[in-house]
Amino acid sequence: MINWCCRNVNDGDLSTTEEWTSVLALATKWEFTDYRLLAISRLAQLASPVDRILLGRSYDIAEWITTAYLELCKRDDALTYEEGQRLGMHDVILLSDIRQGIRGNRVTMPDKNVSILIDKRLV
């Protein structure tokens, strides 16, 4: 359990995805805009692509979803079992479909085109 009385959020006393997710949750709930923006900024650096997809959906951070999908689609490694479990079947199939589309072109697609492809499939 986090001892909030001894933490200084603004000075970066927090360092894990879990801690910053707690800040994001509370800041969103209590409409503390500055702390929410700070948490979003820190989580953008700390959180994995899978975390950003899940957090983006939970806390209405739409810009994270496409960029996280892009990272997962472009990386060489397939999703791990744990990542697939966390995302769920819908996302796993969608990611597989997008990755297959990218690799099927045999030509490097610019990130902008991949992002458009992802956005079309997310709708």
C-alpha positions in Angstrom: 0.0 0.0 0.0 1.2 3.5 -0.9 1.8 5.9 2.0 0.5 9.0 0.3 1.5 11.4 3.2 5.1 10.8 2.4 4.9 11.2 -1.4 5.6 14.3 -3.3 3.9 13.9 -6.7 5.1 17.0 -8.4 8.8 16.3 -7.7 8.6 12.8 -9.2 8.7 10.9 -6.0 6.5 8.2 -7.7 8.3 5.9 -10.1 6.2 3.0 -11.1 3.3 2.5 -13.5 1.2 1.3 -10.6 1.8 4.4 -8.5 1.1 6.8 -11.5 -2.0 4.8 -12.4 -3.3 5.5 -8.8 -2.6 9.2 -9.3 -4.4 9.0 -12.7 -7.4 7.2 -11.2 -7.8 9.7 -8.3 -7.1 12.8 -10.4 -9.7 11.6 -12.9 -12.3 10.8 -10.2 -11.9 14.1 -8.4 -11.3 16.1 -11.5 -7.8 17.4 -10.6 -6.8 18.4 -14.1 -3.2 19.3 -13.3 -2.5 16.0 -11.6 -4.3 14.1 -14.3 -2.1 15.7 -17.0 1.0 15.0 -14.9 0.0 11.4 -14.5 -0.7 11.1 -18.2 2.7 12.6 -19.0 4.6 10.3 -16.6 2.7 7.2 -17.7 3.4 8.0 -21.3 7.0 7.4 -20.5 6.6 4.5 -18.1 3.7 2.3 -19.2 4.0 -0.5 -21.7 2.0 -0.4 -24.9 -0.5 -2.9 -23.4 -0.8 -0.7 -20.3 -1.4 2.4 -22.4 -4.2 0.6 -24.4 -5.9 -0.5 -21.3 -5.4 2.8 -19.4 -6.3 4.8 -22.5 -9.7 3.1 -22.7 -10.3 3.2 -18.9 -9.4 6.9 -18.5 -10.4 8.3 -21.9 -6.9 8.9 -23.3 -7.6 8.2 -27.0 -4.3 9.3 -28.3 -2.5 6.5 -26.5 -4.5 3.8 -28.1 -3.4 4.2 -31.7 0.3 4.9 -30.8 0.3 1.8 -28.5 -1.2 -0.4 -31.3 1.5 1.0 -33.6 4.2 0.0 -31.2 2.9 -3.5 -30.8 2.4 -3.9 -34.6 5.9 -2.7 -35.5 7.8 -4.6 -32.9 9.5 -7.9 -33.9 8.2 -10.0 -31.0 4.7 -11.4 -31.0 2.4 -10.7 -28.1 3.2 -12.7 -25.0 0.6 -14.9 -23.4 0.3 -12.4 -20.5 -0.2 -9.5 -22.9 -2.8 -11.4 -24.8 -4.7 -12.3 -21.6 -4.7 -8.7 -20.5 -5.9 -7.3 -23.8 -8.5 -9.9 -24.5 -9.4 -11.9 -27.7 -10.8 -8.9 -29.6 -7.6 -6.9 -29.4 -5.3 -9.9 -30.0 -7.1 -10.8 -33.2 -7.2 -7.1 -34.3 -3.5 -6.8 -33.6 -2.7 -10.0 -35.5 -4.8 -8.8 -38.4 -3.0 -5.4 -38.6 0.5 -7.0 -38.1 -0.3 -9.4 -40.9 -1.4 -6.6 -43.2 1.8 -4.7 -42.5 4.0 -7.7 -43.1 2.0 -8.8 -46.1 2.9 -5.6 -47.9 6.5 -6.6 -47.9 7.2 -2.8 -48.1 7.8 -0.6 -45.2 4.7 1.4 -44.5 5.1 4.9 -43.1 3.9 5.2 -39.5 1.2 7.6 -40.7 -0.3 4.9 -43.0 -0.1 2.3 -40.3 -1.9 4.6 -37.9 -4.6 5.2 -40.5 -5.0 1.4 -40.9 -5.2 1.0 -37.1 -7.7 3.8 -36.7 -10.0 2.3 -39.4 -9.9 -1.1 -37.6 -10.5 0.3 -34.2 -13.8 1.9 -35.2 
